[in-house]
Amino acid sequence: MYRHVLLSAVYAVLISGMIWAADDDPVEKKLTAAKDEFEKAAHKARAGLVTDLKKKEEAAQKAGELKTLEKVQAEAKGFDERGELPKSVPVNSYESKLRTARAKLEEGYKVAVKEYTKDGNVALAKAVQQELDEFKKTGILSGALQSGTVWVATKPDGSRRAALTVLKRSGNKVTIQYQGPANAIVAEGRIEGPRFTWALADVSKVLKGKPFSGQGELSEQPVKLTLKYSVRGGSAGSVTLVLDKGK
């Protein structure tokens, strides 16, 4: 998922990259055009989702449904201020459009790095590569671990094997509760792009078994969370979780 608050970070990355190349640089001109196209696509996608929320709000008000109205208004505020994706309206189209826009811009970055390298402009190639790396950190997946989301791993019979619940998120800081077959904890973690981690010292509560550290990484198509863990004085392993659509 992509969060509106990340757009500011994205644009900061894009703007910072506009100062290092000459005005007549054809590679820079193509990259600037790719950045402009991305910004337009991102704004269009966000405007579409805002419009959907507004229509939902107006429909709830017209029907006299107070609770629904308040829920939609709260979600609209959360999206605007914190980038939290709403649950009252579909977001698949929004995410798909942003994913496509990001893929196009990332390809533009890669082409620029390749062209500068071929031309012998190693310094510019490195600068663009660094900008690309920073852009990736603001990706869709970094916004997937929203407060209230639940990630689950299931057994062949469909029952839960493990679950990770995001209790709270503030910026790159996240509080999670993990419940596995033998161990369950509450921990304070940190998100960096598609990855988040917590150390043994970050475990604030042991609900069952022993404390453990963890390192999670999100991937797309479909979105999933691969969690590697290490139990104090015990075993290590990994588990793959997917977002519980019912949450």
BAFI-3210 file (N, C-alpha, C; in Angstrom, 3 decimals, decimal comma, padded with zeros to 6 digits):
// residues 247
n [1|2|3|4|5|6|7|8|9|10|11|12|13|14|15|16|17|18|19|20|21|22|23|24|25|26|27|28|29|30|31|32|33|34|35|36|37|38|39|40|41|42|43|44|45|46|47|48|49|50|51|52|53|54|55|56|57|58|59|60|61|62|63|64|65|66|67|68|69|70|71|72|73|74|75|76|77|78|79|80|81|82|83|84|85|86|87|88|89|90|91|92|93|94|95|96|97|98|99|100|101|102|103|104|105|106|107|108|109|110|111|112|113|114|115|116|117|118|119|120|121|122|123|124|125|126|127|128|129|130|131|132|133|134|135|136|137|138|139|140|141|142|143|144|145|146|147|148|149|150|151|152|153|154|155|156|157|158|159|160|161|162|163|164|165|166|167|168|169|170|171|172|173|174|175|176|177|178|179|180|181|182|183|184|185|186|187|188|189|190|191|192|193|194|195|196|197|198|199|200|201|202|203|204|205|206|207|208|209|210|211|212|213|214|215|216|217|218|219|220|221|222|223|224|225|226|227|228|229|230|231|232|233|234|235|236|237|238|239|240|241|242|243|244|245|246|247]
n.u [000,838|000,236|001,082|-000,243|001,322|003,792|004,188|005,229|007,806|008,644|008,557|010,472|012,739|012,660|012,885|015,367|017,031|017,165|019,170|021,699|022,512|023,416|021,659|021,348|021,550|020,712|020,036|019,302|017,090|015,253|014,882|013,801|011,395|010,217|009,917|008,101|005,892|005,347|004,619|002,251|000,650|000,528|-000,773|-003,212|-004,181|-004,478|-006,349|-008,546|-009,172|-009,792|-012,055|-013,804|-014,122|-015,382|-017,808|-018,857|-019,154|-021,052|-023,209|-023,760|-024,478|-026,762|-028,408|-028,806|-027,204|-025,499|-023,339|-021,948|-021,265|-019,557|-017,536|-016,502|-015,660|-013,644|-011,874|-011,204|-009,864|-007,749|-006,462|-005,704|-004,068|-002,340|-001,977|-003,276|-004,839|-008,236|-011,112|-013,668|-014,091|-013,157|-009,684|-008,053|-007,713|-006,461|-004,015|-003,001|-002,618|-000,666|001,365|001,994|002,841|005,106|006,737|007,313|008,773|010,943|012,134|012,907|014,888|016,772|017,515|018,743|020,936|022,336|022,907|024,495|026,638|027,635|028,469|030,585|030,206|030,555|030,168|027,674|026,127|026,279|025,032|022,407|021,744|021,791|019,677|017,606|017,679|016,838|014,284|013,035|012,792|010,581|008,477|005,419|005,025|006,075|004,065|002,272|002,069|-000,077|-001,722|-003,788|-003,942|-003,861|-001,799|-001,555|-000,646|-001,521|-002,648|-002,808|-005,493|-006,788|-006,911|-005,471|-001,965|-000,116|-000,063|000,315|-000,228|-000,652|-000,447|-000,045|001,058|003,421|004,736|007,812|007,913|006,677|004,318|003,951|002,078|002,814|001,730|002,484|002,763|004,239|005,310|004,606|004,502|004,766|006,098|008,315|008,983|010,910|010,420|011,808|011,572|010,536|011,052|011,070|012,154|012,864|014,586|015,716|015,749|013,719|011,366|008,482|006,620|006,041|003,875|003,548|005,615|008,938|010,907|011,668|013,646|013,054|012,856|011,297|010,152|008,507|006,868|005,713|002,828|001,539|000,937|002,912|004,266|007,322|008,678|011,466|012,721|014,309|014,583|015,235|017,841|016,976|015,398|015,574|013,858|011,487|008,523|005,801|003,466|000,205|-001,915|-004,787|-007,782|-010,135|-009,800]
n.v [-001,166|002,269|005,342|008,592|010,382|009,634|010,769|013,334|012,756|011,381|013,417|015,110|013,619|013,515|016,238|016,869|015,648|017,218|019,034|018,272|017,899|019,176|021,740|021,124|018,418|015,434|012,977|013,682|015,244|013,373|011,872|013,773|014,234|011,754|011,849|013,957|012,795|010,759|012,224|013,456|011,194|010,122|012,155|012,149|009,594|009,733|011,822|010,577|008,640|010,269|011,508|009,319|008,807|011,158|010,931|008,714|009,744|011,754|010,192|008,765|010,834|011,791|009,605|009,660|008,255|008,261|006,990|005,733|007,963|009,357|007,476|007,383|010,023|010,090|008,269|009,611|011,785|010,459|009,434|011,767|013,103|011,162|009,278|006,827|004,072|003,930|001,944|001,982|002,381|000,930|000,250|-000,896|-000,063|002,400|001,615|000,008|001,818|003,501|001,678|001,004|003,503|003,943|001,845|002,593|004,971|004,011|002,441|004,462|005,691|003,599|003,386|005,888|005,648|003,630|004,867|007,091|005,720|004,352|006,541|007,331|009,026|008,643|009,770|011,069|008,857|007,438|009,273|009,297|006,641|006,574|008,274|006,738|004,585|005,854|006,590|004,119|003,446|004,813|003,365|001,568|-000,604|000,128|001,394|-000,528|-001,744|-000,849|000,643|-001,537|-003,486|-006,980|-009,750|-012,984|-016,471|-019,549|-022,930|-026,061|-026,835|-024,475|-023,156|-020,812|-020,481|-018,687|-015,216|-011,752|-008,703|-005,284|-003,057|-000,359|002,484|004,963|007,087|005,810|004,084|001,212|-000,743|-004,069|-007,133|-010,423|-013,696|-016,967|-020,585|-021,448|-019,207|-015,837|-012,352|-008,785|-006,089|-003,320|-001,986|-000,960|000,589|000,436|001,283|-001,502|-003,167|-004,250|-004,282|-005,733|-005,877|-008,066|-006,478|-004,760|-005,983|-005,629|-007,002|-010,314|-012,683|-015,356|-018,237|-017,661|-014,595|-013,059|-011,939|-010,214|-010,005|-008,579|-008,693|-007,172|-008,098|-007,923|-008,783|-011,607|-009,282|-009,983|-010,959|-011,819|-013,239|-013,457|-015,034|-015,154|-016,970|-016,321|-018,148|-020,348|-021,741|-020,792|-019,425|-019,061|-017,486|-017,091|-014,592|-013,328|-010,545|-010,269|-010,252|-009,785|-007,898]
n.w [000,000|-000,560|000,897|001,516|003,005|002,279|-000,161|000,098|000,921|-001,326|-003,301|-002,286|-002,730|-005,528|-006,249|-005,188|-006,940|-009,161|-009,489|-010,172|-012,831|-016,107|-017,954|-020,639|-020,779|-022,194|-021,016|-018,429|-019,051|-020,006|-017,695|-015,975|-017,267|-016,841|-014,085|-013,836|-015,064|-013,261|-010,943|-011,820|-012,257|-009,677|-008,237|-009,584|-009,026|-006,242|-006,073|-007,180|-005,262|-003,089|-004,099|-004,241|-001,513|-000,754|-002,115|-000,826|001,715|001,257|000,462|002,804|004,493|003,192|003,503|006,151|007,896|010,589|012,005|009,921|008,420|010,197|010,400|007,763|007,481|009,415|008,286|005,936|006,979|008,200|005,961|004,643|006,536|007,671|005,788|005,888|004,503|003,479|004,561|003,795|001,124|-002,081|-002,678|-004,485|-007,177|-006,829|-005,615|-007,657|-009,779|-008,680|-008,306|-010,934|-011,885|-010,294|-011,127|-013,755|-013,350|-011,868|-013,819|-015,534|-013,968|-013,901|-016,573|-016,904|-015,162|-016,469|-018,959|-018,184|-017,099|-019,339|-020,800|-019,344|-017,233|-014,293|-011,754|-011,972|-012,571|-010,171|-008,498|-009,479|-009,042|-006,262|-005,748|-006,805|-005,040|-002,687|-003,471|-003,702|-001,045|-000,260|-001,065|-002,045|-000,361|002,081|003,395|004,076|006,574|008,428|011,265|013,054|011,103|010,317|009,997|008,750|009,053|007,745|008,392|006,528|006,820|006,998|009,422|011,781|011,948|012,818|013,827|013,180|014,555|013,954|016,343|016,777|014,930|014,257|012,171|011,280|013,344|014,963|016,747|017,479|017,824|018,156|017,660|017,985|017,604|019,870|021,104|022,110|021,786|022,549|020,838|020,091|017,044|014,096|010,987|007,763|004,652|002,778|004,885|008,337|011,732|014,991|018,074|020,750|023,001|022,418|022,961|024,710|026,160|027,169|026,169|025,952|026,265|025,192|024,788|021,584|018,800|015,693|012,085|009,455|006,060|003,399|000,388|-003,038|-005,140|-004,839|-002,091|000,650|003,841|004,981|007,725|009,735|012,616|015,871|018,678|022,096|023,454|022,104|019,236|015,722|012,913|010,179|008,854|006,639|006,082|005,253|004,438|006,397|004,957|006,128|007,977]
ca.u [000,000|001,000|000,518|-000,131|002,425|005,030|004,350|006,138|009,157|008,948|008,833|011,752|013,747|012,639|013,389|016,794|017,780|017,066|020,182|023,047|022,838|023,379|020,367|021,316|021,838|019,559|019,674|018,588|015,799|014,355|014,568|012,901|010,088|009,685|009,513|006,871|004,818|005,032|003,922|000,893|-000,076|000,313|-001,807|-004,467|-004,638|-004,930|-007,574|-009,622|-009,560|-010,430|-013,396|-014,607|-014,443|-016,340|-019,102|-019,325|-019,564|-022,290|-024,272|-024,083|-025,185|-028,085|-029,211|-028,978|-026,457|-024,520|-022,141|-021,205|-020,731|-018,417|-016,469|-015,907|-014,953|-012,421|-010,971|-010,740|-008,873|-006,583|-005,770|-005,121|-003,040|-001,374|-001,842|-003,870|-005,807|-009,590|-011,747|-015,043|-014,128|-012,113|-008,405|-007,253|-007,388|-005,491|-002,738|-002,537|-002,141|000,592|002,372|002,386|003,584|006,413|007,523|007,779|009,818|012,123|012,777|013,566|016,117|017,718|018,024|019,656|022,172|023,031|023,415|025,607|027,767|028,175|029,122|031,738|029,854|030,367|029,645|026,242|025,506|026,172|024,042|021,084|021,521|021,464|018,327|016,724|017,631|016,004|012,920|012,512|012,467|009,268|007,601|004,070|005,023|006,411|002,836|001,354|001,924|-000,884|-002,318|-005,011|-003,853|-003,512|-001,129|-001,731|-000,135|-002,522|-002,340|-003,532|-006,930|-007,332|-006,806|-004,295|-000,727|000,505|-000,671|001,010|-001,159|-000,039|-001,218|000,115|002,133|003,679|005,875|008,536|007,883|005,493|004,140|003,309|001,845|002,962|001,294|002,832|002,395|004,907|005,722|003,789|005,110|004,478|007,416|008,408|009,873|011,196|010,216|012,684|011,139|009,714|011,544|010,967|012,900|012,884|015,590|015,230|015,553|012,504|010,195|007,931|005,789|006,025|002,546|003,651|006,911|010,145|011,017|012,467|013,850|012,485|013,130|010,279|010,305|007,311|007,065|004,464|002,261|000,696|001,622|003,111|005,255|008,189|009,227|012,504|012,777|015,323|014,134|016,329|018,230|016,230|015,478|015,353|013,071|010,793|007,122|005,250|002,122|-000,502|-002,860|-006,117|-008,726|-011,291|-009,452]
ca.v [000,000|003,491|006,303|009,981|011,062|009,278|011,595|014,425|012,187|011,079|014,651|015,620|012,849|013,916|017,601|016,883|015,124|018,105|020,078|017,799|017,741|020,390|021,983|020,522|016,992|014,671|011,932|014,360|015,699|012,206|011,502|014,808|013,963|010,578|012,309|014,743|011,853|010,075|013,151|013,619|009,943|009,984|013,115|011,707|008,423|010,196|012,600|009,626|008,026|011,325|011,674|008,173|009,021|012,251|010,389|007,837|010,628|012,415|009,180|008,469|012,001|011,833|008,513|009,889|007,230|009,017|006,203|005,568|009,283|009,633|006,544|007,821|011,284|009,748|007,631|010,658|012,555|009,603|009,350|013,074|013,498|010,102|008,374|005,528|003,713|003,732|000,634|002,199|002,373|000,080|000,920|-001,680|000,752|003,393|000,958|-000,460|002,977|003,953|000,637|001,162|004,761|003,753|000,948|003,376|005,890|003,220|002,072|005,677|005,819|002,562|003,773|007,016|005,108|002,889|005,807|007,838|004,792|004,127|007,786|007,598|009,978|007,777|010,547|011,246|007,535|007,139|010,190|008,824|005,371|006,904|008,829|005,591|003,833|006,618|006,515|002,790|003,414|005,429|002,537|001,190|-001,586|000,720|001,838|-001,656|-002,103|000,187|000,321|-002,319|-004,586|-008,292|-010,610|-014,342|-017,666|-020,575|-024,344|-026,622|-026,914|-023,126|-022,551|-019,950|-020,992|-017,544|-013,933|-010,537|-007,575|-003,969|-002,377|001,088|002,951|006,399|007,251|004,563|003,270|000,356|-001,683|-005,268|-008,283|-011,650|-014,903|-018,181|-021,810|-021,606|-017,927|-014,670|-011,153|-007,434|-005,477|-002,036|-002,159|000,188|000,304|001,083|000,805|-002,702|-004,003|-003,761|-005,139|-005,454|-006,651|-008,626|-005,364|-004,039|-006,752|-004,971|-007,929|-011,712|-013,216|-016,816|-018,770|-016,853|-013,440|-013,298|-010,819|-010,525|-009,160|-008,845|-008,045|-007,223|-008,238|-007,708|-009,671|-010,805|-008,706|-010,930|-010,585|-012,921|-012,893|-014,325|-014,792|-015,865|-017,057|-016,285|-019,449|-021,420|-021,955|-019,701|-019,905|-018,035|-017,752|-016,172|-014,162|-012,490|-009,640|-010,820|-009,387|-009,523|-006,825]
ca.w [000,000|-000,639|001,822|001,089|003,678|001,600|-001,347|000,429|000,892|-002,730|-004,015|-001,795|-003,455|-006,926|-006,375|-004,873|-008,071|-010,313|-009,456|-010,405|-014,238|-016,915|-018,577|-021,968|-020,637|-022,697|-020,061|-017,343|-019,557|-020,037|-016,320|-015,463|-017,862|-016,139|-012,755|-014,006|-015,356|-012,012|-010,062|-012,339|-012,029|-008,247|-007,845|-010,182|-008,265|-004,933|-006,261|-007,423|-003,994|-002,299|-004,680|-003,800|-000,106|-000,675|-002,549|000,245|002,804|000,862|000,463|004,203|005,030|002,564|004,053|007,575|008,625|011,354|012,294|008,663|008,073|011,067|010,035|006,499|007,749|010,141|007,332|005,025|007,732|008,376|004,671|004,343|007,494|007,983|004,662|006,171|003,476|004,010|004,402|003,350|-000,344|-002,667|-002,890|-005,428|-008,350|-006,351|-005,437|-008,954|-010,540|-008,094|-008,565|-012,333|-012,003|-009,669|-011,976|-014,901|-012,920|-011,515|-015,076|-016,002|-013,188|-014,315|-017,894|-016,707|-014,571|-017,520|-019,952|-017,595|-016,957|-020,684|-021,225|-018,490|-016,175|-013,131|-010,633|-012,187|-012,471|-008,741|-007,918|-009,868|-008,355|-004,872|-005,767|-007,018|-003,778|-001,766|-003,988|-003,368|000,382|-000,077|-001,871|-001,647|000,712|003,373|004,028|004,254|007,986|009,057|012,551|012,965|010,144|010,867|009,028|009,259|008,383|007,992|008,212|005,377|007,068|007,031|010,752|011,926|012,520|013,491|013,462|013,588|014,570|014,134|017,381|016,667|014,061|014,241|011,281|011,043|014,551|014,942|017,855|016,949|018,689|017,375|018,344|017,280|018,308|021,161|021,683|021,776|022,365|022,081|020,643|019,411|015,905|013,238|009,575|006,791|003,347|002,882|005,980|009,704|012,656|016,412|018,799|022,011|023,929|022,026|023,396|025,894|026,920|026,740|026,432|026,019|025,869|025,368|023,889|020,383|017,896|014,385|010,917|008,455|004,756|002,576|-001,051|-003,765|-006,154|-003,957|-000,944|001,736|004,837|005,386|009,029|010,288|014,051|016,644|020,062|023,060|023,966|021,452|017,800|014,778|011,787|009,406|008,557|005,649|006,453|004,292|005,075|006,637|004,244|006,971|008,912]
c.u [000,887|000,343|000,761|001,042|003,749|005,254|005,295|007,578|009,584|009,340|010,144|012,897|013,826|013,255|014,889|017,624|017,782|018,227|021,557|023,450|022,703|022,029|020,235|021,625|020,622|019,106|018,860|017,212|014,799|013,935|013,610|011,486|009,424|009,195|008,202|005,672|004,380|004,211|002,464|000,051|-000,415|-000,797|-003,181|-005,055|-005,189|-006,234|-008,768|-010,117|-010,261|-011,862|-014,320|-015,032|-015,501|-017,729|-019,704|-019,846|-020,897|-023,466|-024,715|-024,873|-026,618|-029,011|-029,450|-028,257|-025,270|-023,221|-021,283|-020,542|-019,480|-017,241|-015,747|-015,117|-013,634|-011,399|-010,387|-009,652|-007,598|-005,772|-005,046|-003,943|-001,950|-001,194|-002,435|-004,949|-007,172|-010,102|-013,159|-015,195|-013,003|-010,827|-007,529|-006,805|-006,321|-004,095|-002,140|-001,947|-000,804|001,717|002,904|003,237|004,990|007,316|008,105|008,918|011,091|012,874|013,510|014,875|017,179|018,336|019,042|020,984|022,997|023,664|024,594|026,845|028,433|028,937|030,354|031,478|029,516|029,749|028,134|025,511|025,292|025,099|022,621|020,753|021,134|020,046|017,293|016,572|016,745|014,536|012,272|012,105|011,098|008,188|006,254|004,083|005,328|005,181|001,868|001,102|001,190|-001,450|-003,634|-004,965|-003,389|-002,950|-001,141|-001,024|-001,101|-001,988|-003,120|-005,043|-007,591|-007,267|-005,505|-003,120|-000,035|-000,186|000,170|000,022|-000,396|-000,910|-001,193|001,242|002,210|004,930|006,525|008,577|006,576|005,489|003,365|003,067|001,915|002,561|001,587|002,442|002,986|005,226|004,814|004,352|004,433|005,826|007,305|009,423|010,069|011,088|011,196|012,340|010,250|010,123|011,233|011,624|012,599|013,903|014,979|014,912|014,274|011,229|009,699|007,094|005,879|004,687|002,554|005,052|008,064|010,148|011,866|012,569|013,292|012,890|012,140|010,564|009,045|007,669|005,696|004,065|002,331|001,507|001,718|004,238|006,032|008,911|010,252|012,642|013,862|014,928|015,328|016,593|017,535|016,437|015,294|014,562|012,427|009,359|006,646|003,793|001,513|-001,526|-004,226|-007,132|-009,945|-011,043|-009,327]
c.v [001,234|004,559|007,727|010,675|010,729|010,151|012,754|013,950|011,886|012,347|015,291|014,914|013,330|015,298|017,656|016,432|016,040|019,095|019,618|017,698|019,065|020,508|021,294|019,032|016,190|013,570|012,531|014,811|014,550|011,807|012,507|014,601|012,773|010,952|013,095|013,833|011,114|010,973|013,330|012,379|009,764|010,906|012,681|010,529|008,846|010,979|011,678|008,991|009,035|011,550|010,546|008,327|010,112|011,768|009,496|008,669|011,291|011,442|008,858|009,615|012,061|010,767|008,666|008,868|007,878|008,245|006,011|006,867|009,587|008,727|006,993|009,109|011,027|009,110|008,654|011,495|011,745|009,481|010,648|013,396|012,447|009,092|006,996|005,226|003,429|002,314|000,762|002,175|001,487|000,875|000,189|-000,865|001,787|002,787|000,511|000,681|003,471|002,951|000,750|002,407|004,618|002,884|001,704|004,314|005,141|002,790|003,277|005,929|004,846|002,878|004,898|006,546|004,409|003,831|006,620|006,963|004,559|005,343|008,124|008,610|009,205|008,532|010,736|009,919|007,164|008,004|009,726|007,515|005,604|007,453|007,714|004,783|004,537|006,552|005,181|002,700|004,009|004,620|002,203|000,321|-000,988|001,228|000,709|-001,993|-001,000|-000,309|-000,421|-003,461|-005,861|-009,155|-012,034|-015,387|-018,782|-021,984|-024,863|-026,678|-025,542|-022,435|-021,750|-020,678|-019,902|-016,272|-012,779|-009,386|-006,281|-003,188|-000,862|001,403|004,460|006,621|005,914|003,665|002,478|-000,562|-002,882|-006,295|-009,522|-012,836|-016,120|-019,397|-021,909|-020,293|-016,795|-013,459|-009,879|-006,747|-004,151|-002,179|-000,879|-000,229|001,107|000,521|-000,415|-003,605|-003,387|-004,779|-004,777|-006,383|-007,206|-007,519|-004,587|-004,769|-006,157|-005,904|-009,335|-012,311|-014,736|-017,235|-017,825|-015,647|-013,789|-012,026|-011,208|-009,537|-009,527|-008,110|-008,267|-007,368|-008,162|-008,895|-011,141|-010,254|-009,753|-010,449|-011,827|-012,509|-013,936|-014,000|-015,636|-015,810|-017,088|-017,694|-020,610|-021,451|-020,667|-020,272|-018,758|-018,462|-016,698|-015,875|-013,314|-011,646|-010,301|-009,860|-009,035|-008,397|-005,501]
c.w [000,000|000,211|001,338|001,752|003,019|000,384|-001,092|000,377|-000,529|-003,468|-003,554|-002,515|-004,894|-007,127|-006,140|-006,051|-009,273|-010,415|-009,922|-011,864|-014,981|-017,604|-019,924|-021,938|-021,102|-021,746|-018,926|-017,788|-019,581|-018,627|-015,693|-016,004|-017,174|-014,749|-012,833|-014,250|-014,090|-011,092|-010,511|-012,054|-010,552|-007,761|-008,370|-009,406|-006,914|-005,052|-006,477|-006,144|-003,087|-002,786|-004,235|-002,341|000,054|-001,066|-001,467|001,411|002,493|000,886|001,885|004,826|004,485|003,141|005,546|008,440|009,362|011,575|011,048|008,259|008,895|010,736|008,777|006,695|008,469|009,202|006,358|005,698|007,908|007,101|004,360|005,248|007,712|006,867|004,887|005,130|004,098|003,771|003,839|001,836|-000,870|-002,915|-003,911|-006,634|-007,997|-006,248|-006,766|-009,787|-010,004|-008,356|-009,998|-012,524|-011,432|-010,548|-013,167|-014,503|-012,539|-012,768|-015,666|-015,279|-013,682|-015,673|-017,762|-016,133|-015,642|-018,541|-019,422|-017,457|-018,306|-021,193|-020,389|-017,400|-014,893|-011,956|-010,758|-012,086|-011,008|-008,085|-008,236|-009,167|-006,900|-004,780|-005,948|-005,735|-002,759|-002,178|-003,615|-001,901|000,674|-000,783|-001,249|-000,407|002,077|004,111|004,324|005,717|008,748|010,386|012,352|011,976|010,838|009,744|009,574|008,398|008,735|007,756|006,998|005,567|007,175|008,375|010,851|012,563|013,327|013,024|014,000|013,454|014,795|015,118|017,225|015,687|014,109|013,408|010,982|012,273|014,591|016,163|017,333|018,059|017,805|018,231|017,479|018,090|019,723|021,860|021,218|022,506|021,868|021,977|019,899|018,278|015,116|011,775|008,725|005,427|003,512|004,041|007,348|010,629|014,099|017,063|020,085|023,010|023,629|022,437|024,711|026,759|026,314|027,144|026,599|025,598|026,168|024,419|022,667|019,557|016,525|013,311|009,826|007,165|003,937|001,104|-001,726|-004,621|-005,794|-002,783|000,167|002,637|005,251|006,658|009,478|011,767|014,704|018,114|020,993|023,604|023,301|019,960|017,005|013,604|011,038|009,136|007,560|005,993|005,342|005,041|005,188|006,033|005,072|007,938|008,225]
res [m|y|r|h|v|l|l|s|a|v|y|a|v|l|i|s|g|m|i|w|a|a|d|d|d|p|v|e|k|k|l|t|a|a|k|d|e|f|e|k|a|a|h|k|a|r|a|g|l|v|t|d|l|k|k|k|e|e|a|a|q|k|a|g|e|l|k|t|l|e|k|v|q|a|e|a|k|g|f|d|e|r|g|e|l|p|k|s|v|p|v|n|s|y|e|s|k|l|r|t|a|r|a|k|l|e|e|g|y|k|v|a|v|k|e|y|t|k|d|g|n|v|a|l|a|k|a|v|q|q|e|l|d|e|f|k|k|t|g|i|l|s|g|a|l|q|s|g|t|v|w|v|a|t|k|p|d|g|s|r|r|a|a|l|t|v|l|k|r|s|g|n|k|v|t|i|q|y|q|g|p|a|n|a|i|v|a|e|g|r|i|e|g|p|r|f|t|w|a|l|a|d|v|s|k|v|l|k|g|k|p|f|s|g|q|g|e|l|s|e|q|p|v|k|l|t|l|k|y|s|v|r|g|g|s|a|g|s|v|t|l|v|l|d|k|g|k]
***
